[in-house]
Amino acid sequence: MPDREIVCCDCKATFTWSEGEQAYYQEKGLHEPKRCPKCRQARKARHNDGRPDEAQGQRQPQTRSACDSSSREYAPERVRASRR
């Protein structure tokens, strides 16, 4: 696999997708990149709310309110006499 030149879908700049990167993507079952490394980094930063990559695994605990739908309790179903 020779190096490939790809046009970034965001900034329209041409970037090189190296042979090693191609092998890695193929091994992991990933699609070829659409964005250059600079645009990929910017997109990641927007989706991470500006947090650095190290902070991704550290989530803040969330509290539930009394009106949260997941905290509702339901009565068990009644079994009809014909199904006993």
C-alpha positions in Angstrom: 0.0 0.0 0.0 1.7 3.2 -1.1 1.0 6.5 0.7 -2.2 8.2 -0.4 -3.1 11.8 -0.8 -6.6 12.6 0.5 -8.5 15.9 0.4 -10.0 17.1 3.7 -13.8 17.5 3.6 -13.6 20.5 6.0 -10.7 22.7 4.9 -10.1 21.1 1.4 -6.4 20.8 2.1 -4.5 17.7 0.8 -2.9 15.5 3.4 -0.9 12.3 3.2 -2.3 9.1 4.6 0.8 7.0 5.2 1.2 3.3 4.6 1.4 2.6 8.3 -1.8 4.5 9.0 -3.6 2.6 6.3 -2.4 -0.7 7.8 -3.6 0.4 11.3 -7.0 1.5 10.0 -7.4 -1.8 8.1 -6.4 -3.8 11.1 -9.0 -2.0 13.3 -11.7 -2.1 10.7 -11.9 1.7 10.4 -12.9 3.7 7.4 -10.3 6.0 5.7 -10.1 9.4 7.3 -12.1 12.3 5.7 -10.4 15.1 7.7 -6.8 16.2 8.0 -5.1 15.8 11.4 -5.6 19.5 12.2 -9.4 19.4 11.4 -9.7 16.1 13.2 -8.2 17.7 16.3 -10.5 20.7 16.1 -13.6 18.5 15.7 -12.6 16.4 18.7 -12.1 19.5 20.8 -15.6 20.7 19.8 -17.2 17.4 20.7 -15.2 17.1 24.0 -16.6 20.5 25.1 -13.0 21.8 25.1 -11.8 19.2 27.6 -8.4 17.6 27.0 -8.4 13.9 25.9 -7.2 12.8 29.4 -10.4 14.1 31.0 -12.6 12.0 28.8 -12.7 9.0 31.1 -13.4 11.1 34.2 -17.1 11.8 34.3 -18.8 13.9 36.9 -21.4 12.2 39.0 -25.0 13.2 38.2 -27.8 13.5 40.6 -31.4 12.4 39.8 -34.4 14.5 40.6 -37.6 13.1 42.0 -39.3 13.7 38.6 -36.7 11.7 36.7 -38.6 9.2 34.6 -36.1 6.4 35.4 -37.0 6.7 39.1 -40.7 5.9 38.7 -42.0 2.8 40.2 -44.7 0.8 38.6 -47.1 -1.7 40.2 -46.6 -5.3 39.1 -49.0 -6.5 36.4 -52.1 -8.2 37.6 -52.5 -11.8 36.3 -56.0 -12.4 35.0 -57.8 -15.4 36.3 -57.8 -17.0 32.8 -54.0 -17.0 32.7 -53.3 -18.6 36.1 
